[in-house]
Amino acid sequence: MKYWLSSLLLLALMINVACQKEEPPLPTARLSITATDIAYDHNQMEAVVGQPIRLTLVNSGTLEHDFTIATMPHSYLMVIDEMDDEMAGHDMANMGTEPDIHMAAPAGGQSTIEFTPTESGEYQYICTVPGHQEAGMVGTLLVRAP
């Protein structure tokens, strides 16, 4: 009797596993945010947990700007466009710790990064150049469950 019950449970488990379809990976979300003096063109953007995000910061202003999320769980981060030599001394307003997500662009330039959020939530993004956050260069990346 035990053998029969064990065999039945094993068969049910095998059928269940065989019937489950593996979800295809989410396509990369391509987002863009434009910085001017002194504002972002979006104060809210949306994303999905597990979906790669390719984010481009376009700096249409005459000052340097950046896009920074201090803390956000993510599984992957890659700089797509290298910042040029002009950004080597980029001032991040003396942040105490290295932010999880950060890219900067000189006046008239742009930068692109790719990352994949791993937890839902609301994550504030700011420009860390001194005085820019206080002037209103802030927004929220809303990451929702799939």
N, C-alpha and C positions, 0 to 999 in steps of 0.2 A: 504494500500500500504506500509506504514512504517513497519507494522508487517511482511509482506511478505519479505521485503528487509532485515530486521533485522534477520529473521529466516534463510534466505539464507546465510548471512554473518556468522552467528553462525555455520551453517552446514559446510561451507567451512573451517572455522577455526578448527572445530572438525576433519574433514577429514585430514587436513594438519598435525595436531598434531598426529593423529593415524598413518599416513604414515611415520612420521619421525622415523628413527631407532636410538636408543641410541648407541653411539659408545662404543665398549668394552674398558676397561682401557688398556693403553699401558703396555706391559710387562716390568719388571724391567731390565734396562741396567746394565750389570755387567762389570765394567771397572776396570783395574788394572794399577798402575803406579809404577815403580821401581826406587828408589833413590839409587845412588851410590855416591862415593866421587869425584867430586861434580857435579852431573848432574841428571836429570830425563831421563828416557828412551823414554818419549814422550814429545814433545814440543807443541802438539796440540791434543785435544780430542774433540769428538762431542757428542751432546745430543739433545733431543727434549723437547720442552716445555710440561710440564705435565707428562713426563715419569720419574718414579722413577729411581734414579741412585744409585747403590751399588758400591762404590769405595773403593778399597783396596790399601793402600800404603805399598809396600814391601821395607824394608830398607836393601839393600845388602851391604851397606857401613860399615865403621868402626866408623862413626860419627852419632849422632842423626840427623834426618831429619823430616820435616813436609810438609804438603800440606795445603795451605791457600788461600782462596779467600776472599778478604777483604769485598767486597760488591757484593751480588748476590741475587735478589729476589727469595725466595723459600717458599714452603708451609709446608715443613716437614724436620726435621733433627733428626737423631737418630744415636748414636754411637753403632755400632754392636759389635766390639771388644774393650773391655776396655783397656786403656793404663795401663801398669803395674806401680808399685811404682817408678821405675826408671825415668818415665816421669813426675812425680808430679812437679818437679822444672823446667820444660821445658821453656827455654828462647825464647820468641817470639820477640826478638830484640826491646823490649819496644814499641810495637805497641800502638798508642794512644787510639784506641777503639778495642773492641772485634770483631774479624772477623766473617762474616756470616758462613763461612765453614772453619773448622780447624780440623786437626788430626795430631798426631805426632807418630813417631815410633823410638824406640831405635835401636842402631846398631844391625843388625841381626834379628830385629823384624818386626812386621807388625801391621797395624791398619785398621779398616774398618768402614765407615760411610755410611748412606743412606740419600739422600735428593732428593727433587723434584723441579727442576727449574720452575718458573712461568712466566718468561719473556724471550723472545729471546734476543740475544746479544752475545758479545764477553767478556768473563770474564777471567782476568789474574789470574793465580795461581802461587804462589811462595813458596820457602822455607824461613821461617822467621828466621832461625838460623843465627846469625850475620855472615856476609860475604858471605853466600851461594847465595842469590839473585844476589849480585854483581858479583859472579863467574859464573853466568849463569843458576842457578836453577829457571827458569821461564818457563811458557807456557801459552797456551790459551785454555779455554773450550768454544767451539763454541756451543751455544744453538740456535737451529733453530725452527721456527714455525712448528706445526704438519702438 
